[in-house]
């Protein structure tokens, strides 16, 4: 969402949702298993459009993007911080389908519930994009790197989409995380490594078991 807001700052950029994704989300409770359509991209050919979806990196999806030469960015976050963020987000969002469950769980119980339910799916989502993406037409971007070096990372994104990079620093300044946080409740802390102050030892053990072999994690 943060990256989306920065890309919208370029002149002529617009958000064009795919109604089929919205329909799928209502029917299935999310769009992670959604398969992209060639027709949708063909219908918006020649436009400066931004599409944000949570679909998985299946061979079908990456094949569609490769065949139509669509550039794309895959953004992901440390799954331990993602778990903390998800817990607090659902707890304050009463319309969320998981609210009845998380509203009854304390922090550690909620984090372990996430580990046993959503964590494997989110882990496999990252692995799928890593394995199947087109390295020439895509960028794999860690949220932590965007926080640490917003100007440098956003410049790479702009270059991928063939956008003018001379506006990068101005856009990054206008869309700093602190400013975005003041505009909406979707942005909470966004602090990399927050999980370290939230996980107890038992929760760490559960996450270690679920993330065994995932790589790039330090405990």
ABEGO torsion letter per residue (X at the ends): XAAAAAAAABBGBBBBBBAAAAAAAAAAGEAAABBBBAAAAAAABGBBBBBBBABBBBAAAAAAAAAAGBBBBBBBBBAAAAAAAAAAAAAABAABAAAAAAAABBAAAAAAAAAAAAAAAAAAAAAAAAAABBAAABBBBBAAAAAABAAAAAAAAAAAAGBBAAAAAAAAAAABAAAAAAABAABBAGBBGAAAAABBAAAAAAAAAAABGAEGBBX
